[in-house]
Amino acid sequence: MLSPSVKCPNCSAEFTSNIAVLNHLNDQDSCWSNGQTYRMPIPPGFRRADGTHANVTGQYHAKSGYLFARGQNILEKMEDHDADQKRRRKINPAYPFVDQAEWQLAEFLAQRLTQTDINKFLKLDWFKTRPRPSFKSADQLFGWIDSLPGGPEWQSTTLEFLNYTTGRPIELIWRDGLEVAQDLFANPMFANHMIYDPHLVTVGAEREYGEFFTGERAFFIQNQLPEGATMVPIMLASDKTPVTRQSGGLEMHPIFLTIGNIQSEVRMKATAHAWRCVAFIPIPKFDVHPDFQTLLHARLFHKCMDIIFARCKVATKTGEYMPDPMGYIRHCFTPLVAYTADLPEAQLIACVAKNASPLTMATQQDFGTSHLHPPRTGAHTLRLIYDLCKLVDPWSVPLFQREAKALMLSGVHQPFWGDWTYADPRYFLVGDMLHTGHKFFGDHPLKWCKEVVGEEELDARYKAHHKRVGTRHFSSGVSHISQMTCREHRDIERTMVATIAGATNTTPEFVQAIRVLTEFIYQAQSPVHTDSSIRAMVASLSEFHRLKQAILDAGARRGKSKTIDNFLIPKLELFHSFAGSIKDNGGLIQYSSDVSERLLITHCKFPFERTSRQAKTFTLQVVQILNREETMHRFNLYTLLQTHNKPLLNAIVAEDDIVAETDPTLAWIARVLPNQQHRFHGPRPIRNHFLKGVLSAEAKAAFHVTITPDRKSSTLHDLECRYSLPNFTAVFTEYVNKMSRHDATTSWNSQGDSVRIWNKFRIQLVSTFQSRIVMPSQIVQAYPPSEAFPLGNCDAVLVQSSENNDIYIAQVRCVFQPVAKKGHTLPRYLEAAPLLYVQYFQIISTPGEEPSVGMYRVRRIIHQDAMGQPFRPGAIIPLTDVTCAIELIPVFGSKLDRTITAANSMEICNEYFLNTFSDKEVFHTMHTDIM
């Protein structure tokens, strides 16, 4: 007979198995109250605001996410941190500080000043006549902060390599990975943004892949777990970074952790506190030949990871009872499902050589092929290492490294993931859009275009782009930027195709190759995929491989001294794995290293400024700073809620149909204490114009103009002169007659009455990918001629006529609204929303008719007057007819006319490309056949 081995997490009674615990809890007379209810947040895949609910069906995993008991979330645990402090905080929630105000002062000093500056502040004469804070020195202040209940503790472990010495001790600064995962999982801040169960989302007849829990890997792992288990997917990111060139050229290798239960729209924000630093892996200099430094560093990395995540590995095998944000106990398992890293780091993790793919069996000579190679499974790598270790002693480093390279291995003999159940680099090394996508574009397609078009010509074309608010304008060109960021790569990427079209030395095939490669990168960035969208993405990559010879024929691939006649580019080979990775793990954009790049700044470079800048103690000082910031953020939330007698549970709420994304902490405080939001630092929330702005007919767009116009009162004659629109009065009179059916209004007339004018307006849309999410608003300019812009500064928009629903492309020349006579009310067609004076373009070719560019080509509509003089006809439309802001790029031809500049390119050119790549939302809209 089996002896009792499992305790009920609710009453501690012992049972023989998890199934026996479940039977006990489900029994009518069990320790579990039948009256307890639990409301779960709805996963993003099931939340729609665009009327497509009827097309969406879903199914949760049948045997996941059971609740076992009632426990405490991390804020509730803070009350039991210390018995004496618990007693005192019932009287003063801010203890050991005098009150909430003194805590705010302490928090400000600790975050803004150095220890020396705090001591100087506390010694100011100003305090001779005023009460001093209860803390008398910086040491006492920091001591009190360190005594507050915080997160998982940091620790230091000294490591040694037998027979290999280093100049300094090898010191790993780390905290337990499982404790950090538990801390995130029990954080009530994320209560409304959690996912606990794998779920199938189907839209129409197609499966949808978005969050990790919608992918095939989530279902596979859950099927292997005990009934009732809750998966807590571990997601990691790391990147070796130089902190400073002083202090001995200090480098750090931080490891960051989050969990896949937190919805990706929150996880993807570095300011949301959803990522935690779990370790700073040392980068020592070994006293060996330089040929072996890299191998010893790699082995040290894997050993450190083994230490950090040892308990996570155990929890993946046997489970761990953990409270969720609402305090309910779940039986949790912690598989490694995603690791975001650039290519060198991915090869380090996968234990493969630099000339081998970390994901497939492809090696250097295969990197340019047009097909996906067989996967490089973790089991295959472990088998190679095992067989090699039987033949060669792993610590005979020179011999072992030589033999490992022959097998395309790095020489690491104990991969940290080798005994982590379900961990396989083939699956968890997900595609990184920042490095594999955007940086690839900057390193390769951008250079190809420079070679073919010529740097001077390419620079001139970029300088001539029309300046739009919110997008980067390269006023100095693109060829002379010495250190280009991935943000700059993205900004160049979005305009490259239209910019090079037709240039001397480019062929239609060359332009099309660049276009389909850019399309592939854009398609891969979608946060939500279906089987058909994945097929379209794969087709774009296949089309690039069909056309890539045109790039070689143009001599675009050049090395330092000669032309390159191949595409042996490692990142190009990684593109083939994107489709499978999306189906396994959900949308790739959620794994982009944008967040980890930002974390490197906030967790390494910014803290450096607040340390003594000594290499020996730098890491420990950084850990101390990060620990205090985490503690203060948590204590700030705790004291605020306790002071105002608010519960420490973040109640699950049904969100509005349309929401503006925001910081989860600010969202919680906004609901329960809206006047206290200033207490927390977070990203500036997106202003939701759908609440108070002017809405389009079907509420798909919201518009905003300032309360005070740029010109409060202007006659039509003044408007015509200022904006150089000589036919404005006639066009507006025609509009009024049409809308009034020739029944003229007495509240306004064109002869003596005035209009108010705005130089711009804002348009806000919901995301085309996630219809409940409000996007940041975009500014559409309509400035009159000026010294800087002699012909005006006006943007283009897409218009859907409220009369016949036809789609048009137009340039906004003026934003105005009639001013009613005193005591009169304007008719609705003049009063409901501002009006626009626009000039239309006609489509002269479609993407299918011009496959090299794959964009609409448009031409200005020009008429002739009675005297045979050309003029641009105009029209008046309601502001609400605008559907989105668009970007038009001039058709520059074979060689740019140097009279075209950023100040006039939207005015003196006749033909333009409607830029499909202006942003991801526009790209998706243009690929849904809206026109």
N, C-alpha and C positions, 0 to 999 in steps of 0.2 A: 504493500500500500504506500502511495506517495505521501510524504510528509508535507504539511502546509508550507507554501513558499511565497504566496502573494497576499499582501494586506489590502483590505478595502481602504481606499484613500479617505473615506468619509468617517468610518467608525473604527478602523484599524483591526477589524476581525481578520483572521488568517484563512486563506483558501488555497486550493491546490493549483489553480490556474486563473488566467484572466477571464475565461468563459464562466468559471464559477463565481467570480466577482460580479460579472454582468447579471447572472441569474439572481444573485443575492440582491443587487440593487433594483432589479425589476420586480422582485417579490412584493406582494401587497404589504407585508409586515416589515419591509426593509427599513434601513436607517435613512433612506432617501425620501424626502417629503414629496408626495404626489402633487402638492400645490405649487411647487416651484415651476416657474416658466422662464423661458430664455428666448430672447429675440435676437435673431442673427442679422448682421448687415447683408444687404443684397449684393452679390458680385456685380462688377461693372458690365459684364456681358449680358445681364438680364435687365439692366436699367436703360431705357430708351426714352428720348423726349421728342422723337420725330414721327410718331405715329406708326412705327413699325413693330409695335409689341405683338401684333397678331401674327407676324411672320417669324417671331423668335420663339423657339421651343428649347427646352433644356432638361437635363437630367443630372441630379447629384449622384455621386458614388453611393451605393446602397448601404455600405457598412463602414462608413468613416465618420469621425468627429463626434463620438459619444461623449456625454458629460458624466463624470464619476463622483463629483463631490463639490462642495463649496469651499473655496479657499480665500486668498487675499491677493489683490493686484499689488503693484509695487508701491503705490501711494498708501494703501491700507497697511502694508507692512512697515511703512515708515513710523506709524504710531507705536509699533512694538519694538522699534530699534533699540531703545534704552528705557528701562522702567522708570528711572528718575526723570528723564526728559519727557516721557509720555505724561507723567503726572503734571509736570510744569507746563506742558503745551496745552493742557486742557484749560489752563488759565491764560496763557500767552502763547499762541500758535507760532510766534516768531522766536521763541526761546532758542538759543541763549542771548538773543538780542532783545533790547528793551521793548520794542514794538515793531510794527510793520514798517514804519518810516525809517527807523535805524537800520533795519535789514536792507531796505532799498539803498541807503547810503553805503552800507558795507558792500553790497553787490556792485554798486557803481565803482567804488574805489578798487575792488579786487579785479574788475574787468578792464579798467582804464589806466591804472597807474602801476608803476613798478613798486617794489618793496621800499626802495629809498624814497620815492615820491610820496608814498603813503605816510611814512614817518615824518617827512617834512610838513605834510598837510596837518598832521595831528599836533605839531608843535607851533603852529601859527599863533600869533598874538591875538588873532580874531577870537580864539577860544577863551581868552582871559576874561572876557565879559559875557560869554555865552556858554551854555552847557556843553561839555565835551561828550563825545560818544563813550559808551561804556567800555569799549576796547581801547587800550592805551597805546598800542603799538601795532605795527604791521604783523609781527610775529603772533601777537595775541589774536588779531583778526583772522589770520590764516589758520591758526590753531582751532578757532571756533568753527570756521568753515569746514576744516578737515574732520571735525567731530560730528558733523551733520550726517544723517543717513544718506549714503550715496549708492553708486552702482557697484558692479563687480570690482573686486580689489585688484590692483596691479601688483605684480611680483617680479622679482629678478632671479634669473637662473644663470649661473656661470657654467660654460661648457668648455671642454678640452678635447682636442684631437690628439690621440696618442701618436707620437713621433712627428707631429707637425705643430710648430710653435708660431705664435703671433706676437707682434709688438706690444699689443695691449690685451688684457683678458677679453675673452669672448663672452659678452653679457647679453642675454636675451631678456628684454623687458616685455612682459606679456600679461595677459589675464585669460582665465579659462574661457574657451570658446562656448562651452555649453552654458555657463553662467551668463554670458553676454546674450546668447540666444534666448534664455529664459527671461532675462530682464526686458528684452524687446517684446517678447510674446505676452508678458504680463503688464505692459504699459498701457494704462487706460487712454492715453493720448490717441492711440490708434484704434480705439474700439469701433469707430464707425468706418474704418478702412481695412477691415480684416477679412481674410478668406480662409476657411478651414477644410473645405472638401473639394476634391477633384470634381469638375462638372463639365458636362458636354453642352456646348452652345451650338444650336443649329439655326441658321437664318435661311428661310425658304427650304431648299433641299441641300444646302451646303453647311459643312461644319466650319465653325469659326475658331481661330486660334488667337488668343490675346494674352491673358495672364498665364503664368506658369501652370496654374491648376486647370487650365483648359487644354493643355497639351497631352500628348500620348504618354510621355514619361511619367507624369503625375499619376495617371491611371495604372501604369505598369507597377510603380513602386507601391502604391496603395494596395494593389491586389496581393502583394507579398506580405503585408503587415497583418497583425492580428485584428480580429473584428473589433470595431469601435475605435481604432487608433486614429490619432490626428497627426498628420505630417507637418513638421516644422522645417521647410526646405531651407538649407543653409546656402547662402549666396555670398561669395567672396570677391574681393578685388584687391589688387596690389600693383605697385609700380615703383621700381627703384628710382629715387630722385636725389639730385644734388641739392642740399639745403643752402650751401654757401661755398664760395671759393676761398673764403678765409677759414680760419680755424682748422687748417690742415685739409681743406677740400672735403668737408664733411658730407657724407652721403647717408641716406636713411632708406630703409625698406619697410614701410608700414603695411600692415595687413588690415583690411576693413571687412566688416561683416554686416549683413542684414539678413532678414528672413523673408521667404517668398509669400508668407501669409499677409504681409502688408501690401496693399494694392499698389500697382506699379506707378500710378499717377502721383502717389505720395513718395514712394521709394526713389523716384527719379529726381526728386528735389533735394539738393544737398543741405538746404536749410531746414528740412523737416525733421531732423534728428533721427532718421530711420536707419542710418548707417552708424556703426561704432568702430572705433579703432580697437583692435584686439592685441596687437603686438607691433614692436619695432624690431625687426630681424637685423642682427648685426651684419656689417660688411667688413670683416677684418682683413688685414694684409698678412698673408701667410709667408713664412720664411722659406719659400720654395721657388723653383724656377717658374717664370711667368706662364709657361705652357700649362701649368697645373693649377693656377689660381682659380680659374673659372670652374673647374670640376670640384675643388674643395668648397668654393662658395655654394655651388649647387647642392652638394651633400649637406652642408650646414643648413641651407634653406629647408630642405626636406626634413631634417631632424627637428628643427624648430617648429615646423608645422605639425609634426607628429606630437610634440609636447603640447602645443596650444589646443589641439583638437582631439586629444586622447579620449576625453569623456564624451565628446560628440560621437565618436566611433562606437563607444559602448552603448550610448543611448539609441543609436541607429539599429543596433542588434537587439537590445532588450527593452528599450523604451524607458521613458522617464515621466513621472506624473508631474504636470506643470500647470499652474493657474493661467487662465487667459486674461485679457483686459477687464472682463467683467468679474473676475475672481473665481470662475468655475474651473474645476480640475479636469484636465484631459490627459489621456495616455499618449504621450508624444514621442515621435521618432524623428531623428535629425539627419537625413541623408544630405550629402553634398550634391547640389543640382546645377549650380552655375558658378563659374569662376571667370571674371572679366579681367583680361590681361592683353597686352600687346603681343606681337609675334615672338620676340625673344623670350618674354616671360612665359608664354604658352609652351614654347619648346623646353624651357627649364622645368615647367610643371609636368609635362608629358614625358620627360626624361629622354628626349630624342635629340639627335645632332642638329646643327644649324642648317644642314642641307637636306633636312627631312621635314615633311609636313607633320604637325602635331596631331592632325585629325585623320589623315588617310595614309595609305601606303606609298603615296607619291614621294619621290625624291627629286633632287634639283633638275634632272633632265626631263621630268614629267610636269614641271610647274606651268608650262604654257599649253598643255593639252586642253581639248575642248570637252572632256568628259570627266565624270566623278570617278575617282579611284576607290578601291575597296577600303573600308574603314580600318584605321589602326586602333584596334580594341585594346583596352587596358589589360585584358587577359593575355593577349599576344605579347605585349611589352613585358609583362611580368614573367612570362615563360622564357623569353629571350634572356632576361636578366638572370633568372634562376639557372638556366643551362650554362650561361657564361660564368657564373659564380662557382659552379662545380669544376670548371676547367682552370680558372684563374682566381687567385686570392684578390678580393676587391681592394685590399689595402696595398697591394703591389701596384700603386697608382699608375706609373708609366705604362706598364704592360696591360693593365686592365683598361686604361683609357684607349690604347691603341686597338685592342680587340673590340671594344665597345663601338668605336667609330666605324669599324668594318661592318657592324650590324646596324648602323644608323642610330646608335644609342649615345647618350651624353656621358655615361660613366657613373651615373647615380645608381646605387645598388639597393637602396631602400626607399622607394617612393612613398611619400606620406599617405597617398590614397590607396596603397596596395591592400590594406586591411580595413578600409572604410567601405562597409557594405553599400552596394549600388553605385559607388563612385567609379566612374569610368571617364577618362579625359575625352573620349570620343563624344560623350554626351555633355559633360559639364563645361568644357571649353567652348562656350557659345561665341558666336560671331560678334565682334566689337565694331559697331558702326563708326566710331570716332577714328580709330586707327586703321582698321581694315577697309573702311569706306572712304571717309573724307581725307585722311592723311594719304591714302593711296592715290587719290585724285591729285593732290598737290605734288606728290612725288613722281607721278608718271603722266597722266593725260595733260596736266598743265604744261609740263616740259615738252611733250610732243607738240602741243599747239604753239609754244614759243619757237620751236625749231622750224615748223612749217610756215607759220604766219610771219614770223620775225618779231623780235622783242619790241622794236620801235613801233611797228604797225599795231601790234596787240595792245601796247600801252596806250596808243592814241585812241583806239576804239573804246577801251575801258574809261579813259578820261572823258569821252564824249557821251557816256551814258547819262540819261536824265536823272537828276537827284530826287529820290523819293524819301520821305521821312520814315525812319525806322530800318532802312537798309544801308549797308556800307557802300559808299561811293569811293572808288579808287582814283582820287584826283591826281595822284602821281604815277598811275599805272600799276602793273602787277609784277613786273619783271625784276624790280630792284629791291623788293622786300627781303631783307637778309634772313630774319628769323620769323617765318610765317606760322601763325597759330592755326589750329584746326578750324577755328571760327572763320578765319580769313580764307582757308581752303573752301569752306562751305559757301562763302559769299561769292567767290570766284566761280565755283562749280555751277551755281544757279544761273549764271548769265553766259557761260562759255559758248554753248552751242549756237545761240543766235548771234553772238559777237563774231565768231570766226566764219560764219556762213558766207560763202561766195568769195572769200579772200584769195588773193593770188597764191598759187601753189597748193591750195586745198582742192581736193576732188570731192564730189558728192559722197563717194564711199568713205573717205576719211572723216568727213563731218558726221555721216551717219554712224560710223563706228563710235565716235565720241558721244553722240546722242544716245545710242542704245546702252552704252556703258553707264551714262549718267542716269538714264531711266532705271537701270537695274539698281543703282544705289538708292534712288528715290523710292522705288517699290519695296526694297528691303527695309526701309525705315518705317513703314506703316505699323502702327501699334496693334492693328487688328488685320488678320489675314483669313482668307478662305482658300479652299483647294484651287479655285480658278485664279485667284490673285497670285498664288504661288506658281501656278503654271505660267502665268504671264511674266512673272519675274524670271523664271528659268528660261523662257523663250527669249527675253532680252539679252541674257548672258550668251545664249547660243547664237543669237544674231551677231553679237560682238565678235565671237570667235569666227563666224563666217566672213566678217568684214575686216578682221584685224590685219590681213595682208596689205591693205591699203595704207596702213600706218607705216609698215616697213617699206613699202614702195615709195612713200614720201620722204624716207630718210629721217623720220621723226625720232626713232630710237637711237640715241647717241650716248656713248660712254665718254670718258675723259679725253680719249684720243681718236676714237673711230666710231663708225656706225655699228649698231648692234642689230643682228639679223634674227632675233628670237624674242620670245615673251617668257623667259624663265624668271618669272616674278612670283615670289612665294605667296604674297597676298592675293594675287590673281587666282591661284589654286584654291585658296580658302573660300572664294566665292561659291564654289561648287557645293560646299557643305551648308550653305545658308538655308536651302529649302528643307532639308532634313532637320536642321536645328530648329526651325520655326515650328514644324509639326511636333517635334519632341518637347520643346520648351516654351512655346508661345512666341510672341513678337520680339524681334531682336532689339528693338529700340530701348526696351526696358533694361537691357544689359549693357548699354553704351557706357564707355568710361568717362563721359562728361562729368558724372557725379564724382568718381574717384579722382579725376584731375582737380576738381574743386576741393575735395577733401585733402589732397596733398598740400594745398595752399593753407587751408584753415587748420590742419593738424600738424603741419611741419614748418612751413615758411613763416606764417603769421606768429605762432608761438615763439619762434626763434627770436623775434624782435623783443620779446619780454623775458629773455633769459640773460645769463651773464656771458653767453656766446663762447663758452669754453667747451671744446670738443669732449673732454673727459666726462663732464656732467650734463651735457646738453640733453641727452635723451631722458634722463631722470627728471630734469626740470620741465621738459615738454609734457611728460606723463603727469606731473603734478599740476600743471596748468590745465590740461584737458580734464583731469579728474575733478578739479574744482569747478570748472565750467559746467560739467555734467551735473555735479551736485547742486550748484546754485540754480540751474534751470529747473531741476526737480523740486528743490525746496521752495522756490519761488511759486510754482504752481500749487504745491501743498499748502503753504501759508495763505495764499490768496483764497483758496477754496474754504479752508478752515475758518479764516477770519470772517467770511461772509456766510458761514454755516451752510455751505453747499456740499453735496455728497462727493465722495472721492471716486465715484463711478461715473463714467462718461456714457450717459444713456444712449442706446441705439435709437436713432431718429429716422423717420422717413424724410428723405431730402426732397427739396423742390424738384420739379421736372427739369429745370435748367439751373445749373449752379456754376458759380465762378470758382475755379480752383483756388485753394488757399492753404495756409499752414494748418496742420491738424490741431495744434495747440490753440492757435488763434480762433479756429472754428469752434472749438469747445468753449472757450472763454466768451466768444461772441454770443453764444446761445444762453449761457448761464449768468454771465457778468459783463454785458456789453460795454459798460463804462470803464472797464479795467483792461481793455485790449492794449493800451499803451504800455502796460507793464512788461510786455513780451516783445522781443525782437524777432522779426520774421520777414519774409519777402513781402514787398508791397502788394496787397491784394489787387486782383484785377477788378477794375470798376465795372459793375454789371449794368450796362445801359438798357438791358431788357426790363429793368425794374421801373425806370423813370424816363427813358428815352422815347423817341419816336419810333414806332414799329412798322415794319413792312406789312403788307396785306395779310400774309400768312404767318407773320411773326418769326420769319426765318432770319431777319436782320434787324438790328437796332441802330438808330442814328442819334448823333448828338452834335449840337452846335452850342456855342457859349451863350450864356444869358445876355451878355453885352456884345452886340455885333461889332465888327471892325469899323463899320460906318453906320451910325444910328439913323441917318436920314439922308437920302440922296435922290435927286430927281432922275428920271429916265435919261434925260439928256446928259446929265453929269456922268451917269453910269456908262453910257455909250462912249463918251470921251475918255473916261478913265480906263476902261477895259478894252478900248479899240474895237467896239462891237457896233458898227454903224447901223445895223438892221435890227438891233435889239427891240426897239419900241414896236416896230411892225410885227415882229415874231411874237412878242408878248401879247399884243392886241389880238392877234389871230388866236392865241391860246385861250384868252379870256372869252372871246366870242364862241369858240368851239365848246368850252366847258359850260358856258352859260346858255348855250343854244341861242346866242344872239339876244339874250335878255340881259342887257347891261345892268350891272350893279350900281347903286347910288352911293355905296360906302367907299368907293375908290374909283378914280379915273386916271388915265395915263397922261393927261395934259398937265395937271398941277399937283397931283399927289405924289408921295415919296415912297421909297422902298428902303429897307435896311439890308446891309450887305455883310456877308462873312467871307473871309479869305480861305476858309477851310472848313471841313466837317469831319466827324469821325463815323466810321462804320464798324459795327461789331457783329460777328457771326458766331454760330455754334460750330464745333468741330465736325468736319465731315466724317471723321472716324468714330468719334464718341459723341453722339448727338446731344447728350446732356451737359457737355462741358462747354462753357463760354470761352471763346478765344480772346486774346488781347485786342483792343480796338485798333484800327488802322486810320491814319490821317490821309485824307484826300485833299490835295492843294488846289486852289483856284485863285492865285494871286494875279493882280493886274500887272501890266508892264512897269518895270522899274529900272533903275540904273544897272543893277546886277543881272536882271532878266529883261532885256529890252522888249521882248515879245510876250512876256508873261511867264508864269511858272504854274502850269496846270497839269494835273494827273489824268489818267485814263481809268474808266470804269466799265464794268459789264452791266448792261441795262436790260431788264425784262419789262416790256411794255404792259402797263396795267389794262390797256385796251384790247390787245390781241395775243398777249403772252409771247410774242416774238422776242428773240434775243438780239441785242445790238451792242456794238462797241462804240464808245463815245469818249470824248475829252470834255471834262467839266471846265467851263470858262468862267462861270459866275454862280455864286450861291446867294439867293436873295429872298425877300418876302415883303409883299406890300404892307404899308402901315395904314391902318384904318383911320378914317376921319374921327375926330373926337365925337363920342356918343354913338358911333356906328359899329356894327359887327361885320366882319368880312364873311363872304360866302365860304362854305367849307373847302371848296377847291383852291382857295387862296389862303385860308387860315389854318388848315389841318397840319401842314408841314411846310418847311421852306421849299422853294422851287430852284431848279437848276437850268441854266442856259448851257446847252451842250452842242458839240459839233460831232457829227457821226463819221465813222469809217466804214468802208465796204470791204467785205471779205473777197479777196481775189484768188486765193487758193487755200485748200484745206490740208490738214496734216497728211492725208492719204495721197494728195496730188503732189506733195513736195516731201517725199520720204526721207531725204537726207537730213532736213531740219525737223520734220515732224511737228510743225506748228502752223497755226493759221497765219497767212500773210494778209495784211490789210492795207488799204490805201485811203488817203483822205478823199472825202467827197468834195469836189470842186465844181461849182457852177459858173456860168457866165451871165453877167447882167445885160441889159439892153444895149449897152455900149460895147459889149464884147469883152469887158474886163472880168477876170476871174475873181470869184469870192467863195468863201466857205459858208454854206447855208447852216443855219442854226435852228434849234428847237427848244421848247420849254417842256420840261418834264417834272413831275413831283420827285422830291428827294427819295421817296420810298420806292421808286422804280429801280433804284440801284441795287444790284445783287452782290457785287463784290468789287474790290479794287484790283486792278490788273497792272501789269508792267508791259509797256511797248518798247521794243528795242529797234532802232532804225536798221533798215536793210542797207548796210554800209557799202556793199558791192565789192569789187576786186581790190580797190584801194580807197582808203578813207579820204573824203574831201576835207582838207584841214580847216575849212571854214566852219565845219560842224563842231560845236562844243557842247558841254553840259548845259549851258545857258540857253541854247537854241535848238537842240536836237529834237525836241518834241514839236518844233514849229516849222523848221525849214525843210525837213525831210517829207517825202510823199508816201513812202512805203515803210511798213514796220512789221516785225514779227510779234505776235502775241506770245510772250514768254511763258511757256508751260511750266518752267522750273522756278518761277519767282518765289514760291514757297511750297511746302508739302501739301497744304490745304488746296491751293490752286491746282497743283499737279493732279491731285485726286479728283477734283471737280472736272478738270478738262478731260480726264480719262473715263468719265461716266457718260460721255456723249451728250453733255448738256446742250451743245450747239448743233 
